């Protein structure tokens, strides 16, 4: 049939990539062309941790707890990287929409300079203090002694994470998301090969245990980052960086920081909240931490299509506001939100009905399966509430307004989720189930708050972006 052939051609075009103008033509096609590689890209990023957990789970609950606690700390680093990446995407997308490739390339180089400085400033002290950080988070000197080398290698590998986030954000902003997708394909391919080899050994390669997992992941991410760098310097994508773009531009750097810090804080609020939840779960033992870790890995991996749709909305909003087409930006938000709601509602139902089989994919320990399944079911009940909020928040970011989502997250996570989790888990003695239950409640409040503040801010509830987003205050420099 004609529509099937057309759909297959669109999917093929999305995977092939290439620079496209998303300020004209069919919005449905634009969403598909952006969302498919973005979903694949984010799926590949999450696959690093899923593959780690799959192999590390065979080493026992201490190994899983080490990976889970380190990933919880790493989530803070991800938040900082995401903040700088959002600033890069918003600025590059705006310049691309304005048909200013020179300005887009210059902004990309300045964002990389900013990200490199921040990455080195964090990675060195975090690597040196890896054992102390792991012991503080786990509350166990035994876990700290067992997993300190894993945490240390992951922290020293943080610059490659920052660069991977930044390169991918730059390509997304330019509308060429397929390069970002391929960079992560390569990185994950390396990780999949090295993970079992370095963890369990083979031939002349010694068995390194959980330390091998960190080495495999860091190597994969570094190679993926090098692939992105090759495209940026070689003129093989929509953005080409030349020597002239590297000269520090203080006004542009200040503008990027002004966008990045609230965006970073916007992600740090929920990620630090998740870190706090991990610390609460750790109070109930390594089995609880292992079950929670497995559940979170499944949740993060399965929700990636929703983030892909949300990121597609951010790119479409940024480019169309740059092209002075706010009506088209509004329609982009509406369509992405509708598709996201349909997907997440189905996914939540799957979690409620199939939580035990999903947990058993990663572990045969019935104690860990019970904790992971309980977490998945509870999270699944709240999935239908997440959809519109995810798209609206990313639309704020794409428009260059990173502050409104930050305050929404602050109120809902730090003021709501953490106190509620403690009350349910400790004061009311619900244990880990109480911690899990705080998550859908906080997410529901967050999405309600988005809808409440949107009419008074820069979005109109049910209508997408208002003309206020075109104001100079919301416009990335």
C-alpha positions as a Markdown table, in Angstrom:
| # | Residue | x | y | z |
|---|---|---|---|---|
| 1 | Unk | 0.0 | 0.0 | 0.0 |
| 2 | Unk | 1.1 | 3.6 | -0.7 |
| 3 | Unk | 1.0 | 4.8 | 2.9 |
| 4 | Unk | 3.1 | 1.8 | 4.1 |
| 5 | Unk | 5.7 | 2.5 | 1.4 |
| 6 | Unk | 5.7 | 6.2 | 2.3 |
| 7 | Unk | 6.1 | 5.4 | 6.0 |
| 8 | Unk | 9.1 | 3.0 | 5.3 |
| 9 | Unk | 10.7 | 5.7 | 3.1 |
| 10 | Unk | 10.3 | 8.2 | 6.0 |
| 11 | Unk | 11.9 | 5.8 | 8.5 |
| 12 | Unk | 14.7 | 5.1 | 6.0 |
| 13 | Unk | 15.3 | 8.9 | 5.5 |
| 14 | Unk | 15.4 | 9.4 | 9.3 |
| 15 | Unk | 18.0 | 6.7 | 9.8 |
| 16 | Unk | 20.2 | 8.0 | 6.9 |
| 17 | Unk | 20.2 | 11.5 | 8.4 |
| 18 | Unk | 21.5 | 14.6 | 6.7 |
| 19 | Unk | 20.7 | 18.3 | 7.3 |
| 20 | Unk | 17.1 | 19.3 | 6.8 |
| 21 | Unk | 15.0 | 22.4 | 7.1 |
| 22 | Unk | 12.3 | 21.8 | 9.7 |
| 23 | Unk | 10.8 | 25.2 | 9.3 |
| 24 | Unk | 8.7 | 24.1 | 6.2 |
| 25 | Unk | 6.9 | 21.0 | 5.0 |
| 26 | Unk | 4.8 | 18.4 | 6.9 |
| 27 | Unk | 5.1 | 18.6 | 10.7 |
| 28 | Unk | 4.3 | 14.9 | 11.1 |
| 29 | Unk | 7.1 | 14.0 | 8.8 |
| 30 | Unk | 9.4 | 16.4 | 10.6 |
| 31 | Unk | 8.6 | 14.8 | 14.0 |
| 32 | Unk | 9.3 | 11.3 | 12.6 |
| 33 | Unk | 12.6 | 12.4 | 11.0 |
| 34 | Unk | 13.8 | 13.9 | 14.2 |
| 35 | Unk | 12.2 | 11.5 | 16.7 |
| 36 | Unk | 13.5 | 8.2 | 15.3 |
| 37 | Unk | 17.2 | 9.0 | 15.4 |
| 38 | Unk | 16.7 | 10.8 | 18.8 |
| 39 | Unk | 15.0 | 7.7 | 20.2 |
| 40 | Unk | 17.7 | 5.5 | 18.9 |
| 41 | Unk | 20.3 | 7.9 | 20.2 |
| 42 | Unk | 18.9 | 8.0 | 23.7 |
| 43 | Unk | 18.3 | 4.2 | 23.6 |
| 44 | Unk | 22.0 | 3.7 | 22.9 |
| 45 | Unk | 23.0 | 6.0 | 25.8 |
| 46 | Unk | 20.8 | 4.1 | 28.2 |
| 47 | Unk | 22.0 | 0.8 | 26.7 |
| 48 | Unk | 25.4 | 1.4 | 28.3 |
| 49 | Unk | 24.0 | 0.9 | 31.8 |
| 50 | Unk | 21.5 | -1.8 | 30.7 |
| 51 | Unk | 24.4 | -3.9 | 29.3 |
| 52 | Unk | 26.5 | -3.2 | 32.4 |
| 53 | Unk | 23.7 | -4.4 | 34.7 |
| 54 | Unk | 23.0 | -7.5 | 32.6 |
| 55 | Unk | 26.5 | -8.7 | 33.0 |
| 56 | Unk | 27.4 | -7.3 | 36.4 |
| 57 | Unk | 24.2 | -8.9 | 37.9 |
| 58 | Unk | 26.1 | -12.3 | 37.5 |
| 59 | Unk | 28.7 | -11.1 | 40.0 |
| 60 | Unk | 26.2 | -10.7 | 42.9 |
| 61 | Unk | 24.2 | -8.0 | 44.7 |
| 62 | Unk | 27.3 | -6.1 | 45.8 |
| 63 | Unk | 28.4 | -5.6 | 42.2 |
| 64 | Unk | 24.9 | -4.5 | 41.2 |
| 65 | Unk | 24.7 | -2.1 | 44.2 |
| 66 | Unk | 28.1 | -0.6 | 43.2 |
| 67 | Unk | 26.9 | 0.1 | 39.7 |
| 68 | Unk | 23.6 | 1.4 | 40.9 |
| 69 | Unk | 25.0 | 3.8 | 43.5 |
| 70 | Unk | 27.7 | 5.0 | 41.1 |
| 71 | Unk | 25.1 | 5.6 | 38.4 |
| 72 | Unk | 23.1 | 7.6 | 40.9 |
| 73 | Unk | 26.1 | 9.8 | 41.6 |
| 74 | Unk | 26.8 | 10.0 | 37.8 |
| 75 | Unk | 23.2 | 11.2 | 37.3 |
| 76 | Unk | 24.4 | 14.5 | 38.9 |
| 77 | Unk | 27.1 | 14.7 | 36.2 |
| 78 | Unk | 24.6 | 13.9 | 33.6 |
| 79 | Unk | 22.5 | 16.8 | 34.8 |
| 80 | Unk | 25.4 | 19.2 | 34.4 |
| 81 | Unk | 26.2 | 17.8 | 31.0 |
| 82 | Unk | 22.5 | 18.0 | 30.0 |
| 83 | Unk | 22.3 | 21.7 | 31.0 |
| 84 | Unk | 25.2 | 22.7 | 28.8 |
| 85 | Unk | 23.8 | 20.5 | 26.0 |
| 86 | Unk | 20.4 | 22.2 | 26.2 |
| 87 | Unk | 22.1 | 25.6 | 25.9 |
| 88 | Unk | 24.0 | 24.3 | 22.8 |
| 89 | Unk | 20.9 | 22.8 | 21.2 |
| 90 | Unk | 18.8 | 25.9 | 21.8 |
| 91 | Unk | 21.5 | 28.3 | 20.4 |
| 92 | Unk | 22.4 | 26.1 | 17.4 |
| 93 | Unk | 18.8 | 25.5 | 16.6 |
| 94 | Unk | 18.0 | 29.2 | 16.7 |
| 95 | Unk | 20.9 | 30.0 | 14.4 |
| 96 | Unk | 20.0 | 27.2 | 12.1 |
| 97 | Unk | 16.4 | 28.5 | 11.9 |
| 98 | Unk | 17.8 | 32.0 | 11.1 |
| 99 | Unk | 19.8 | 30.4 | 8.2 |
| 100 | Unk | 23.1 | 31.4 | 9.9 |
| 101 | Unk | 25.5 | 28.4 | 9.6 |
| 102 | Unk | 28.5 | 30.4 | 10.6 |
| 103 | Unk | 26.8 | 31.5 | 13.8 |
| 104 | Unk | 25.7 | 27.9 | 14.5 |
| 105 | Unk | 29.3 | 26.6 | 14.1 |
| 106 | Unk | 30.7 | 29.4 | 16.3 |
| 107 | Unk | 28.1 | 28.7 | 19.0 |
| 108 | Unk | 29.0 | 24.9 | 18.8 |
| 109 | Unk | 32.7 | 25.6 | 19.4 |
| 110 | Unk | 32.1 | 27.9 | 22.3 |
| 111 | Unk | 29.7 | 25.3 | 23.9 |
| 112 | Unk | 32.5 | 22.6 | 23.6 |
| 113 | Unk | 35.0 | 24.9 | 25.3 |
| 114 | Unk | 32.6 | 25.5 | 28.1 |
| 115 | Unk | 31.8 | 21.8 | 28.5 |
| 116 | Unk | 35.5 | 20.8 | 28.5 |
| 117 | Unk | 36.4 | 23.2 | 31.2 |
| 118 | Unk | 33.5 | 22.1 | 33.4 |
| 119 | Unk | 34.2 | 18.4 | 32.8 |
| 120 | Unk | 37.8 | 18.6 | 33.8 |
| 121 | Unk | 36.9 | 20.6 | 36.9 |
| 122 | Unk | 34.6 | 17.8 | 38.1 |
| 123 | Unk | 36.3 | 14.7 | 36.9 |
| 124 | Unk | 39.7 | 15.1 | 38.6 |
| 125 | Unk | 38.5 | 15.7 | 42.2 |
| 126 | Unk | 35.6 | 13.1 | 41.8 |
| 127 | Unk | 38.1 | 10.5 | 40.6 |
| 128 | Unk | 40.5 | 11.2 | 43.5 |
| 129 | Unk | 37.7 | 10.9 | 46.0 |
| 130 | Unk | 35.9 | 7.9 | 44.5 |
| 131 | Unk | 36.1 | 5.6 | 47.5 |
| 132 | Unk | 34.9 | 8.4 | 49.9 |
| 133 | Unk | 32.0 | 9.2 | 47.6 |
| 134 | Unk | 31.0 | 5.5 | 47.3 |
| 135 | Unk | 31.1 | 4.9 | 51.0 |
| 136 | Unk | 29.1 | 8.1 | 51.8 |
| 137 | Unk | 26.4 | 7.1 | 49.3 |
| 138 | Unk | 26.2 | 3.4 | 50.2 |
| 139 | Unk | 26.8 | 3.7 | 54.0 |
| 140 | Unk | 28.9 | 0.6 | 53.7 |
| 141 | Unk | 32.7 | 0.4 | 53.9 |
| 142 | Unk | 32.4 | -3.1 | 52.4 |
| 143 | Unk | 30.7 | -1.9 | 49.2 |
| 144 | Unk | 33.2 | 1.0 | 49.0 |
| 145 | Unk | 36.2 | -1.3 | 49.2 |
| 146 | Unk | 34.7 | -3.6 | 46.6 |
| 147 | Unk | 33.6 | -1.0 | 44.0 |
| 148 | Unk | 36.0 | 2.0 | 44.5 |
| 149 | Unk | 37.9 | 1.2 | 41.3 |
| 150 | Unk | 34.7 | 1.0 | 39.3 |
| 151 | Unk | 33.6 | 4.4 | 40.6 |
| 152 | Unk | 37.1 | 5.9 | 40.0 |
| 153 | Unk | 37.3 | 4.9 | 36.4 |
| 154 | Unk | 33.7 | 6.1 | 35.7 |
| 155 | Unk | 34.5 | 9.5 | 37.2 |
| 156 | Unk | 37.8 | 9.9 | 35.3 |
| 157 | Unk | 35.8 | 9.0 | 32.1 |
| 158 | Unk | 33.4 | 11.9 | 32.7 |
| 159 | Unk | 34.9 | 14.2 | 30.0 |
| 160 | Unk | 34.0 | 11.7 | 27.3 |
| 161 | Unk | 30.4 | 11.7 | 28.6 |
| 162 | Unk | 30.3 | 15.5 | 28.5 |
| 163 | Unk | 31.7 | 15.6 | 24.9 |
| 164 | Unk | 29.3 | 12.9 | 23.8 |
| 165 | Unk | 26.4 | 14.9 | 25.2 |
| 166 | Unk | 27.6 | 18.1 | 23.6 |
| 167 | Unk | 28.3 | 16.7 | 20.2 |
| 168 | Unk | 25.0 | 15.0 | 20.1 |
| 169 | Unk | 23.2 | 18.2 | 21.3 |
| 170 | Unk | 24.9 | 20.3 | 18.6 |
| 171 | Unk | 23.9 | 17.9 | 15.8 |
| 172 | Unk | 20.3 | 17.7 | 17.2 |
| 173 | Unk | 20.1 | 21.5 | 17.2 |
| 174 | Unk | 21.2 | 21.6 | 13.6 |
| 175 | Unk | 18.5 | 19.1 | 12.7 |
| 176 | Unk | 21.0 | 16.2 | 11.9 |
| 177 | Unk | 20.2 | 13.8 | 14.7 |
| 178 | Unk | 21.3 | 10.7 | 12.8 |
| 179 | Unk | 25.0 | 11.5 | 13.4 |
| 180 | Unk | 24.4 | 11.5 | 17.2 |
| 181 | Unk | 22.6 | 8.2 | 16.8 |
| 182 | Unk | 25.5 | 6.6 | 14.9 |
| 183 | Unk | 28.0 | 7.9 | 17.5 |
| 184 | Unk | 26.2 | 6.0 | 20.2 |
| 185 | Unk | 25.8 | 2.9 | 18.0 |
| 186 | Unk | 29.6 | 2.8 | 17.7 |
| 187 | Unk | 30.1 | 3.4 | 21.4 |
| 188 | Unk | 27.6 | 0.7 | 22.4 |
| 189 | Unk | 29.1 | -1.8 | 20.0 |
| 190 | Unk | 32.5 | -1.3 | 21.7 |
| 191 | Unk | 30.9 | -1.6 | 25.1 |
| 192 | Unk | 29.0 | -4.8 | 24.2 |
| 193 | Unk | 32.1 | -6.5 | 23.0 |
| 194 | Unk | 34.4 | -5.4 | 25.9 |
| 195 | Unk | 31.9 | -5.7 | 28.8 |
| 196 | Unk | 31.8 | -9.5 | 29.1 |
| 197 | Unk | 35.4 | -9.9 | 28.0 |
| 198 | Unk | 36.8 | -7.5 | 30.6 |
| 199 | Unk | 34.3 | -8.6 | 33.4 |
| 200 | Unk | 34.8 | -12.3 | 33.1 |
| 201 | Unk | 38.1 | -12.5 | 31.1 |
| 202 | Unk | 39.0 | -14.7 | 28.1 |
| 203 | Unk | 42.2 | -15.9 | 26.6 |
| 204 | Unk | 45.0 | -13.5 | 27.6 |
| 205 | Unk | 42.5 | -11.0 | 29.1 |
| 206 | Unk | 42.2 | -11.3 | 32.9 |
| 207 | Unk | 38.8 | -11.2 | 34.6 |
| 208 | Unk | 38.5 | -7.7 | 36.1 |
| 209 | Unk | 35.0 | -8.1 | 37.6 |
| 210 | Unk | 33.1 | -4.9 | 38.1 |
| 211 | Unk | 36.2 | -2.8 | 37.2 |
| 212 | Unk | 36.1 | -4.2 | 33.7 |
| 213 | Unk | 32.6 | -2.9 | 33.3 |
| 214 | Unk | 33.8 | 0.6 | 34.0 |
| 215 | Unk | 36.7 | 0.2 | 31.5 |
| 216 | Unk | 34.4 | -1.1 | 28.8 |
| 217 | Unk | 31.8 | 1.7 | 29.2 |
| 218 | Unk | 34.5 | 4.5 | 29.3 |
| 219 | Unk | 36.2 | 3.1 | 26.2 |
| 220 | Unk | 32.9 | 2.9 | 24.3 |
| 221 | Unk | 31.9 | 6.5 | 25.2 |
| 222 | Unk | 35.3 | 7.8 | 24.3 |
| 223 | Unk | 35.2 | 6.2 | 20.8 |
| 224 | Unk | 31.7 | 7.5 | 20.3 |
| 225 | Unk | 32.8 | 11.0 | 21.2 |
| 226 | Unk | 35.8 | 10.8 | 18.8 |
| 227 | Unk | 33.3 | 9.9 | 16.0 |
| 228 | Unk | 31.3 | 13.0 | 16.7 |
| 229 | Unk | 34.5 | 15.1 | 16.8 |
| 230 | Unk | 35.5 | 13.7 | 13.4 |
| 231 | Unk | 32.2 | 14.9 | 11.9 |
| 232 | Unk | 32.4 | 18.3 | 13.5 |
| 233 | Unk | 35.9 | 18.9 | 12.2 |
| 234 | Unk | 35.7 | 17.2 | 8.9 |
| 235 | Unk | 32.7 | 19.0 | 7.4 |
| 236 | Unk | 30.7 | 15.8 | 7.2 |
| 237 | Unk | 27.5 | 17.2 | 8.9 |
| 238 | Unk | 25.4 | 20.3 | 9.1 |
| 239 | Unk | 27.9 | 21.9 | 11.5 |
| 240 | Unk | 31.6 | 22.4 | 10.6 |
| 241 | Unk | 34.0 | 23.9 | 13.1 |
| 242 | Unk | 37.1 | 25.7 | 11.9 |
| 243 | Unk | 40.1 | 27.2 | 13.8 |
| 244 | Unk | 38.5 | 30.7 | 13.9 |
| 245 | Unk | 35.5 | 29.4 | 15.9 |
| 246 | Unk | 37.7 | 28.3 | 18.8 |
| 247 | Unk | 38.7 | 31.8 | 19.9 |
| 248 | Unk | 36.9 | 32.4 | 23.2 |
| 249 | Unk | 33.9 | 34.7 | 22.8 |
| 250 | Unk | 33.1 | 36.1 | 26.3 |
| 251 | Unk | 29.7 | 37.5 | 25.4 |
| 252 | Unk | 28.6 | 34.2 | 23.8 |
| 253 | Unk | 30.1 | 32.2 | 26.6 |
| 254 | Unk | 28.2 | 34.3 | 29.2 |
| 255 | Unk | 25.0 | 33.8 | 27.2 |
| 256 | Unk | 25.5 | 30.0 | 27.1 |
| 257 | Unk | 26.2 | 30.0 | 30.8 |
| 258 | Unk | 23.0 | 32.0 | 31.4 |
| 259 | Unk | 21.1 | 29.3 | 29.5 |
| 260 | Unk | 23.1 | 26.3 | 30.9 |
| 261 | Unk | 23.0 | 26.9 | 34.6 |
| 262 | Unk | 19.2 | 26.9 | 35.0 |
| 263 | Unk | 19.0 | 24.0 | 32.6 |
| 264 | Unk | 21.6 | 22.1 | 34.5 |
| 265 | Unk | 19.9 | 22.9 | 37.8 |
| 266 | Unk | 16.6 | 21.9 | 36.1 |
| 267 | Unk | 18.1 | 18.4 | 35.6 |
| 268 | Unk | 20.1 | 18.4 | 38.8 |
| 269 | Unk | 16.9 | 18.8 | 40.9 |
| 270 | Unk | 15.3 | 15.5 | 39.8 |
| 271 | Unk | 18.6 | 13.7 | 39.5 |
| 272 | Unk | 19.8 | 14.7 | 43.0 |
| 273 | Unk | 16.3 | 13.7 | 44.2 |
| 274 | Unk | 16.9 | 10.3 | 42.6 |
| 275 | Unk | 20.2 | 10.2 | 44.3 |
| 276 | Unk | 18.5 | 10.9 | 47.6 |
| 277 | Unk | 16.0 | 8.1 | 46.9 |
| 278 | Unk | 18.9 | 5.7 | 46.2 |
| 279 | Unk | 20.4 | 6.7 | 49.6 |
| 280 | Unk | 17.0 | 6.0 | 51.3 |
| 281 | Unk | 16.7 | 2.6 | 49.5 |
| 282 | Unk | 20.2 | 1.8 | 50.7 |
| 283 | Unk | 19.0 | 1.9 | 54.3 |
| 284 | Unk | 17.1 | -1.3 | 53.6 |
| 285 | Unk | 20.1 | -3.3 | 52.4 |
| 286 | Unk | 21.9 | -4.4 | 49.2 |
| 287 | Unk | 19.0 | -6.5 | 48.0 |
| 288 | Unk | 16.7 | -3.4 | 48.0 |
| 289 | Unk | 19.4 | -1.4 | 46.2 |
| 290 | Unk | 19.9 | -4.1 | 43.6 |
| 291 | Unk | 16.1 | -4.4 | 42.9 |
| 292 | Unk | 15.7 | -0.7 | 42.6 |
| 293 | Unk | 18.8 | -0.4 | 40.3 |
| 294 | Unk | 17.4 | -3.0 | 37.9 |
| 295 | Unk | 14.0 | -1.4 | 37.9 |
| 296 | Unk | 15.4 | 2.1 | 37.2 |
| 297 | Unk | 17.5 | 0.7 | 34.3 |
| 298 | Unk | 14.4 | -0.8 | 32.8 |
| 299 | Unk | 12.4 | 2.4 | 33.3 |
| 300 | Unk | 15.1 | 4.7 | 31.8 |
| 301 | Unk | 15.5 | 2.4 | 28.8 |
| 302 | Unk | 11.8 | 2.0 | 28.1 |
| 303 | Unk | 11.0 | 5.7 | 28.5 |
| 304 | Unk | 13.5 | 6.8 | 25.8 |
| 305 | Unk | 11.0 | 7.1 | 22.9 |
| 306 | Unk | 9.1 | 9.6 | 25.0 |
| 307 | Unk | 12.3 | 11.6 | 25.5 |
| 308 | Unk | 13.0 | 11.3 | 21.8 |
| 309 | Unk | 9.6 | 12.9 | 21.0 |
| 310 | Unk | 10.2 | 15.6 | 23.6 |
| 311 | Unk | 13.7 | 16.4 | 22.2 |
| 312 | Unk | 12.1 | 16.6 | 18.7 |
| 313 | Unk | 9.7 | 19.2 | 20.0 |
| 314 | Unk | 12.6 | 21.2 | 21.4 |
| 315 | Unk | 14.4 | 21.2 | 18.1 |
| 316 | Unk | 11.2 | 22.1 | 16.1 |
| 317 | Unk | 10.4 | 24.9 | 18.6 |
| 318 | Unk | 13.9 | 26.4 | 18.4 |
| 319 | Unk | 14.2 | 26.3 | 14.7 |
| 320 | Unk | 10.7 | 27.6 | 14.0 |
| 321 | Unk | 11.0 | 30.5 | 16.5 |
| 322 | Unk | 14.3 | 31.3 | 14.8 |
| 323 | Unk | 12.4 | 31.4 | 11.5 |
| 324 | Unk | 9.7 | 33.6 | 13.1 |
| 325 | Unk | 7.0 | 31.0 | 12.8 |
| 326 | Unk | 5.5 | 30.7 | 16.3 |
| 327 | Unk | 2.3 | 29.1 | 14.9 |
| 328 | Unk | 4.3 | 26.2 | 13.5 |
| 329 | Unk | 6.1 | 25.9 | 16.8 |
| 330 | Unk | 2.8 | 25.6 | 18.6 |
| 331 | Unk | 1.6 | 22.9 | 16.4 |
| 332 | Unk | 4.8 | 21.0 | 16.9 |
| 333 | Unk | 4.2 | 20.9 | 20.7 |
| 334 | Unk | 0.6 | 19.8 | 20.3 |
| 335 | Unk | 1.5 | 16.9 | 18.0 |
| 336 | Unk | 4.5 | 15.7 | 20.0 |
| 337 | Unk | 2.4 | 15.8 | 23.2 |
| 338 | Unk | -0.4 | 13.8 | 21.7 |
| 339 | Unk | 2.0 | 11.0 | 20.4 |
| 340 | Unk | 3.8 | 11.0 | 23.7 |
| 341 | Unk | 0.6 | 10.5 | 25.7 |
| 342 | Unk | -0.4 | 7.5 | 23.6 |
| 343 | Unk | 3.0 | 5.9 | 23.9 |
| 344 | Unk | 3.4 | 6.3 | 27.6 |
| 345 | Unk | -0.1 | 5.2 | 28.5 |
| 346 | Unk | 0.6 | 1.9 | 26.7 |
| 347 | Unk | 4.0 | 1.5 | 28.3 |
| 348 | Unk | 2.6 | 2.1 | 31.8 |
| 349 | Unk | 0.0 | -0.6 | 31.3 |
| 350 | Unk | 2.8 | -3.0 | 30.2 |
| 351 | Unk | 4.7 | -2.3 | 33.4 |
| 352 | Unk | 1.7 | -3.0 | 35.5 |
| 353 | Unk | 0.9 | -6.3 | 33.8 |
| 354 | Unk | 4.5 | -7.7 | 33.1 |
| 355 | Unk | 6.7 | -6.4 | 35.9 |
| 356 | Unk | 7.8 | -9.8 | 37.2 |
| 357 | Unk | 8.9 | -11.2 | 33.8 |
| 358 | Unk | 10.8 | -7.9 | 33.0 |
| 359 | Unk | 12.7 | -8.1 | 36.3 |
| 360 | Unk | 13.6 | -11.8 | 35.7 |
| 361 | Unk | 15.4 | -10.9 | 32.5 |
| 362 | Unk | 18.1 | -9.4 | 34.7 |
| 363 | Unk | 18.2 | -11.6 | 37.8 |
| 364 | Unk | 17.0 | -15.0 | 39.0 |
| 365 | Unk | 17.2 | -14.0 | 42.7 |
| 366 | Unk | 13.5 | -14.0 | 43.9 |
| 367 | Unk | 14.3 | -11.3 | 46.5 |
| 368 | Unk | 15.7 | -8.9 | 44.0 |
| 369 | Unk | 12.9 | -9.7 | 41.5 |
| 370 | Unk | 10.2 | -8.9 | 44.1 |
| 371 | Unk | 11.7 | -5.5 | 44.8 |
| 372 | Unk | 12.2 | -4.6 | 41.1 |
| 373 | Unk | 8.7 | -5.8 | 40.2 |
| 374 | Unk | 7.1 | -3.7 | 43.0 |
| 375 | Unk | 9.0 | -0.7 | 41.8 |
| 376 | Unk | 8.0 | -1.2 | 38.1 |
| 377 | Unk | 4.3 | -1.6 | 38.9 |
| 378 | Unk | 4.2 | 1.5 | 41.1 |
| 379 | Unk | 6.0 | 3.6 | 38.4 |
| 380 | Unk | 3.7 | 2.2 | 35.7 |
| 381 | Unk | 0.7 | 3.7 | 37.4 |
| 382 | Unk | 2.0 | 7.2 | 36.9 |
| 383 | Unk | 3.2 | 6.9 | 33.3 |
| 384 | Unk | 0.1 | 8.5 | 31.7 |
| 385 | Unk | 0.8 | 11.7 | 33.7 |
| 386 | Unk | 4.3 | 12.2 | 32.4 |
| 387 | Unk | 3.6 | 12.6 | 28.7 |
| 388 | Unk | 2.5 | 16.2 | 28.3 |
| 389 | Unk | 4.8 | 17.5 | 30.9 |
| 390 | Unk | 7.9 | 16.1 | 29.3 |
| 391 | Unk | 7.1 | 17.7 | 25.9 |
| 392 | Unk | 6.1 | 21.1 | 27.5 |
| 393 | Unk | 9.3 | 21.2 | 29.6 |
| 394 | Unk | 11.5 | 20.5 | 26.5 |
| 395 | Unk | 9.6 | 23.0 | 24.5 |
| 396 | Unk | 10.4 | 25.7 | 27.2 |
| 397 | Unk | 14.1 | 24.6 | 26.8 |
| 398 | Unk | 14.0 | 24.7 | 23.0 |
| 399 | Unk | 12.6 | 28.3 | 23.2 |
| 400 | Unk | 15.5 | 29.3 | 25.4 |
| 401 | Unk | 13.4 | 29.6 | 28.6 |
| 402 | Unk | 15.3 | 27.2 | 30.9 |
| 403 | Unk | 14.2 | 28.9 | 34.2 |
| 404 | Unk | 10.5 | 28.0 | 34.3 |
| 405 | Unk | 11.0 | 24.2 | 34.2 |
| 406 | Unk | 13.7 | 24.6 | 36.9 |
| 407 | Unk | 11.3 | 26.1 | 39.4 |
| 408 | Unk | 8.7 | 23.5 | 38.6 |
| 409 | Unk | 11.2 | 20.7 | 39.2 |
| 410 | Unk | 12.4 | 22.4 | 42.5 |
| 411 | Unk | 8.9 | 22.6 | 43.9 |
| 412 | Unk | 7.9 | 19.1 | 43.0 |
| 413 | Unk | 11.0 | 17.1 | 43.7 |
| 414 | Unk | 12.8 | 18.8 | 46.6 |
| 415 | Unk | 9.7 | 20.2 | 48.3 |
| 416 | Unk | 7.5 | 17.3 | 47.5 |
| 417 | Unk | 9.2 | 14.0 | 46.6 |
| 418 | Unk | 12.0 | 13.8 | 49.1 |
| 419 | Unk | 9.9 | 14.6 | 52.2 |
| 420 | Unk | 7.2 | 12.3 | 51.0 |
| 421 | Unk | 9.6 | 9.4 | 50.4 |
| 422 | Unk | 11.1 | 9.7 | 53.8 |
| 423 | Unk | 7.7 | 9.9 | 55.5 |
| 424 | Unk | 6.3 | 6.8 | 53.6 |
| 425 | Unk | 9.5 | 4.8 | 54.0 |
| 426 | Unk | 10.6 | 5.6 | 57.5 |
| 427 | Unk | 7.8 | 7.3 | 59.5 |
| 428 | Unk | 5.0 | 5.1 | 58.1 |
| 429 | Unk | 7.2 | 2.0 | 57.8 |
| 430 | Unk | 6.4 | 1.2 | 54.1 |
| 431 | Unk | 10.1 | 0.5 | 53.5 |
| 432 | Unk | 11.3 | 0.6 | 49.8 |
| 433 | Unk | 7.7 | 0.6 | 48.6 |
| 434 | Unk | 7.2 | 4.0 | 50.2 |
| 435 | Unk | 10.2 | 5.4 | 48.4 |
| 436 | Unk | 8.9 | 4.0 | 45.1 |
| 437 | Unk | 5.4 | 5.4 | 45.7 |
| 438 | Unk | 6.8 | 9.0 | 46.1 |
| 439 | Unk | 7.9 | 9.0 | 42.4 |
| 440 | Unk | 4.5 | 8.9 | 40.6 |
| 441 | Unk | 3.0 | 11.2 | 43.2 |
| 442 | Unk | 5.8 | 13.8 | 42.6 |
| 443 | Unk | 5.6 | 13.4 | 38.8 |
| 444 | Unk | 1.8 | 13.9 | 38.9 |
| 445 | Unk | 2.3 | 17.1 | 40.9 |
| 446 | Unk | 5.0 | 18.3 | 38.5 |
| 447 | Unk | 2.8 | 17.9 | 35.4 |
| 448 | Unk | -0.1 | 19.5 | 37.2 |
| 449 | Unk | 2.1 | 22.5 | 38.1 |
| 450 | Unk | 3.3 | 22.8 | 34.4 |
| 451 | Unk | -0.3 | 23.2 | 33.4 |
| 452 | Unk | -1.0 | 25.7 | 36.2 |
| 453 | Unk | 2.0 | 27.9 | 35.5 |
| 454 | Unk | 2.0 | 27.7 | 31.7 |
| 455 | Unk | -0.8 | 30.2 | 31.1 |
| 456 | Unk | 1.1 | 32.7 | 33.2 |
| 457 | Unk | 4.5 | 31.9 | 31.8 |
| 458 | Unk | 5.7 | 31.2 | 28.3 |
| 459 | Unk | 3.4 | 28.3 | 27.3 |
| 460 | Unk | -0.3 | 28.2 | 26.9 |
| 461 | Unk | -1.9 | 25.1 | 28.4 |
| 462 | Unk | -3.2 | 22.9 | 25.6 |
| 463 | Unk | -1.9 | 25.3 | 22.9 |
| 464 | Unk | 1.8 | 25.1 | 23.1 |
| 465 | Unk | 4.1 | 28.2 | 22.8 |
| 466 | Unk | 2.7 | 31.7 | 23.0 |
| 467 | Unk | 4.1 | 34.7 | 21.3 |
| 468 | Unk | 5.9 | 35.6 | 24.5 |
| 469 | Unk | 8.6 | 33.0 | 23.7 |
| 470 | Unk | 9.7 | 35.1 | 20.8 |
| 471 | Unk | 10.6 | 38.0 | 23.1 |
| 472 | Unk | 14.3 | 38.9 | 23.3 |
| 473 | Unk | 14.5 | 37.7 | 26.9 |
| 474 | Unk | 13.7 | 34.2 | 25.8 |
| 475 | Unk | 15.8 | 34.2 | 22.7 |
| 476 | Unk | 19.2 | 32.5 | 22.9 |
| 477 | Unk | 22.1 | 34.7 | 22.0 |
